[in-house]
Amino acid sequence: MKAKKNNLVDLEEFIDKDYGKRGTKRRDKFEEGYEAFKLGVMMQEMRLQRNMTQEQLAEKCGTTKNYISRIENDASDIRLSTLMRIVREGFGGHLKLSVNL
């Protein structure tokens, strides 16, 4: 019996192949979209952990349910000041940022 070849590659190799190396326009666009997606997922998880609806979160931080939904579903750019307000007033937390060069 012949052994099957393992076709697994690590995530970085996969992304390099499909979107190009870091620093290319296509890769940069992919990574920006991915970060926006992660932000929406993180916000939804925080909201659900607190048993809050989108409407309840919106009321706490002075925005609309529609806006919260658009962020969670990666359909809207979000201003830093708005994100800080959502974290502070909606979740009672503090936003920390980091930059990777």
Rosetta silent file (secondary structure, phi, psi, omega in degrees, C-alpha in Angstrom):
SEQUENCE: MKAKKNNLVDLEEFIDKDYGKRGTKRRDKFEEGYEAFKLGVMMQEMRLQRNMTQEQLAEKCGTTKNYISRIENDASDIRLSTLMRIVREGFGGHLKLSVNL
SCORE:     score description
SCORE:     0.000 S_00000001
   1 L     0.000  131.168 -177.501    0.000    0.000    0.000 S_00000001
   2 L   -85.543  135.710  179.806    1.405    3.380   -1.030 S_00000001
   3 L   -73.784  141.784  177.083    1.517    6.164    1.608 S_00000001
   4 L   -75.578  143.094  176.472   -0.477    9.314    0.884 S_00000001
   5 L   -77.592  135.030  178.594    1.509   12.512    0.468 S_00000001
   6 L   -81.436  114.980 -177.842    0.837   15.080    3.175 S_00000001
   7 L   -97.804   15.261 -178.417   -0.302   18.277    1.433 S_00000001
   8 L   -72.359  139.141  173.083   -0.546   20.375    4.580 S_00000001
   9 L  -128.819  156.897  179.045    1.085   23.805    4.564 S_00000001
  10 L   -76.098  166.111 -174.023    1.271   26.313    7.381 S_00000001
  11 H   -59.313  -42.891 -179.038   -1.065   29.310    7.366 S_00000001
  12 H   -60.341  -43.151  177.779    1.615   31.796    6.303 S_00000001
  13 H   -62.842  -42.048  179.789    2.510   29.673    3.248 S_00000001
  14 H   -60.690  -47.535 -179.005   -1.174   29.343    2.362 S_00000001
  15 H   -66.790  -41.181  176.510   -1.759   33.093    2.558 S_00000001
  16 H   -55.872  -44.646 -177.038    1.474   33.801    0.631 S_00000001
  17 H   -66.099  -44.178 -175.283    0.292   31.505   -2.157 S_00000001
  18 H   -84.635  -29.387 -173.493   -3.239   32.914   -2.381 S_00000001
  19 H  -123.673   -2.401 -179.959   -2.634   36.611   -1.582 S_00000001
  20 L    92.380  172.874 -179.078    1.072   37.225   -2.200 S_00000001
  21 L   -73.635  159.248  175.857    3.925   38.091    0.098 S_00000001
  22 L   -55.798  139.402  179.561    3.656   40.689    2.859 S_00000001
  23 L    97.227  -11.706  176.095    3.906   44.205    1.474 S_00000001
  24 L   -83.871  154.769 -177.814    2.065   43.529   -1.773 S_00000001
  25 H   -59.762  -43.964 -178.101   -1.167   45.426   -2.414 S_00000001
  26 H   -63.286  -43.210  179.919   -3.273   42.272   -2.611 S_00000001
  27 H   -66.550  -43.420  179.194   -1.849   40.910    0.664 S_00000001
  28 H   -60.185  -41.825  178.851   -2.247   44.261    2.444 S_00000001
  29 H   -63.805  -42.361  177.458   -5.884   44.454    1.364 S_00000001
  30 H   -59.993  -47.419 -177.019   -6.491   40.894    2.589 S_00000001
  31 H   -66.557  -36.610  176.122   -4.893   41.617    5.980 S_00000001
  32 H   -63.107  -44.283  178.497   -6.868   44.832    6.455 S_00000001
  33 H   -63.563  -38.705  179.596  -10.090   42.973    5.745 S_00000001
  34 H   -65.376  -41.110  178.893   -9.114   40.190    8.099 S_00000001
  35 H   -64.417  -39.804  177.242   -8.421   42.641   10.939 S_00000001
  36 H   -64.133  -40.982  177.456  -11.833   44.275   10.409 S_00000001
  37 H   -61.241  -46.076  179.866  -13.445   40.822   10.458 S_00000001
  38 H   -60.970  -40.597  179.126  -11.653   39.934   13.720 S_00000001
  39 H   -60.363  -44.460  178.906  -12.799   43.187   15.320 S_00000001
  40 H   -62.648  -41.795  179.209  -16.421   42.419   14.476 S_00000001
  41 H   -66.090  -43.455  179.023  -16.156   38.886   15.858 S_00000001
  42 H   -60.699  -43.770 -179.205  -14.476   40.113   19.054 S_00000001
  43 H   -64.504  -42.101  178.404  -17.155   42.725   19.601 S_00000001
  44 H   -63.136  -42.582  179.259  -19.936   40.195   19.045 S_00000001
  45 H   -62.528  -42.569  178.475  -18.316   37.744   21.474 S_00000001
  46 H   -61.984  -42.260 -179.131  -17.981   40.436   24.167 S_00000001
  47 H   -64.066  -45.160 -178.665  -21.626   41.410   23.678 S_00000001
  48 H   -68.146  -35.249  176.987  -22.858   37.817   23.853 S_00000001
  49 H   -62.373  -27.838  179.232  -20.750   37.057   26.933 S_00000001
  50 L   -95.149    8.587 -179.866  -22.598   39.895   28.648 S_00000001
  51 L    52.899   43.653  179.720  -25.979   38.600   27.414 S_00000001
  52 L  -107.770  146.471  171.265  -26.626   41.868   25.591 S_00000001
  53 L   -85.963  166.695  175.190  -28.569   42.408   22.414 S_00000001
  54 H   -61.249  -38.188  179.532  -27.236   44.688   19.706 S_00000001
  55 H   -64.225  -42.248  178.734  -29.941   47.161   20.651 S_00000001
  56 H   -63.225  -43.174  178.406  -28.907   47.155   24.328 S_00000001
  57 H   -63.347  -43.714  179.821  -25.268   47.745   23.419 S_00000001
  58 H   -59.634  -43.290  179.277  -26.226   50.540   21.034 S_00000001
  59 H   -62.868  -40.581 -178.714  -28.297   52.273   23.723 S_00000001
  60 H   -65.323  -32.285 -174.400  -25.444   52.080   26.246 S_00000001
  61 H  -113.101    9.720  171.932  -22.913   53.697   23.928 S_00000001
  62 L    73.897   38.854  175.034  -25.104   56.137   22.005 S_00000001
  63 L  -133.265 -165.519 -177.482  -25.265   54.545   18.582 S_00000001
  64 L  -110.512  157.515  175.732  -27.781   52.458   16.648 S_00000001
  65 H   -58.480  -41.125 -179.643  -28.477   48.736   16.486 S_00000001
  66 H   -59.194  -41.705 -179.913  -27.879   48.934   12.741 S_00000001
  67 H   -66.341  -43.315  177.474  -24.383   50.363   13.283 S_00000001
  68 H   -60.514  -44.391  178.724  -23.489   47.644   15.819 S_00000001
  69 H   -60.394  -43.638 -179.090  -24.746   45.012   13.370 S_00000001
  70 H   -64.094  -37.378  177.486  -22.678   46.482   10.538 S_00000001
  71 H   -66.617  -48.517 -178.012  -19.524   46.390   12.670 S_00000001
  72 H   -62.459  -28.920 -178.928  -20.154   42.819   13.809 S_00000001
  73 L  -101.528   17.537  174.996  -20.768   41.723   10.228 S_00000001
  74 L    55.621   38.423 -178.864  -17.711   43.535    8.829 S_00000001
  75 L  -111.802    8.900 -176.537  -19.846   45.804    6.702 S_00000001
  76 L  -149.055  137.734  169.466  -18.696   49.123    8.088 S_00000001
  77 L   -72.867  147.256 -179.001  -15.486   50.981    8.767 S_00000001
  78 L  -123.139  135.652  176.879  -15.357   52.131   12.359 S_00000001
  79 L   -75.619  145.670  179.729  -13.764   55.286   13.685 S_00000001
  80 H   -57.789  -42.304 -179.639  -11.299   54.840   16.511 S_00000001
  81 H   -62.538  -37.025  178.455  -13.212   57.287   18.706 S_00000001
  82 H   -69.226  -42.792  177.983  -16.418   55.289   18.160 S_00000001
  83 H   -61.367  -42.526  178.509  -14.686   52.005   18.953 S_00000001
  84 H   -61.573  -41.567  179.694  -13.245   53.507   22.138 S_00000001
  85 H   -65.405  -41.153  179.412  -16.727   54.726   23.162 S_00000001
  86 H   -62.916  -44.965 -179.800  -18.288   51.304   22.501 S_00000001
  87 H   -65.442  -45.223 -176.859  -15.622   49.550   24.576 S_00000001
  88 H   -70.501  -54.610 -173.231  -15.751   52.147   27.391 S_00000001
  89 H   -85.873  -34.884 -177.716  -19.480   52.867   27.637 S_00000001
  90 H   -80.055  -39.358 -175.913  -20.910   49.673   26.180 S_00000001
  91 H  -113.016   -9.286 -178.536  -18.619   47.136   27.830 S_00000001
  92 L    70.786   30.334 -177.878  -17.025   49.111   30.678 S_00000001
  93 L  -119.266 -172.452  177.964  -13.525   48.395   29.368 S_00000001
  94 L  -129.075  137.222 -179.354  -10.500   50.170   27.966 S_00000001
  95 L   -87.718  131.278  174.119   -9.135   49.819   24.448 S_00000001
  96 L  -118.558  136.883  179.562   -5.435   49.022   24.000 S_00000001
  97 L  -117.045  153.643  172.705   -3.748   49.193   20.609 S_00000001
  98 L  -138.970  153.980  179.396   -0.496   47.779   19.341 S_00000001
  99 L  -122.462  126.980  176.452    1.455   48.303   16.156 S_00000001
 100 L  -107.126  123.331  179.962    3.511   45.552   14.560 S_00000001
 101 L  -104.191    0.000    0.000    6.196   46.723   12.152 S_00000001
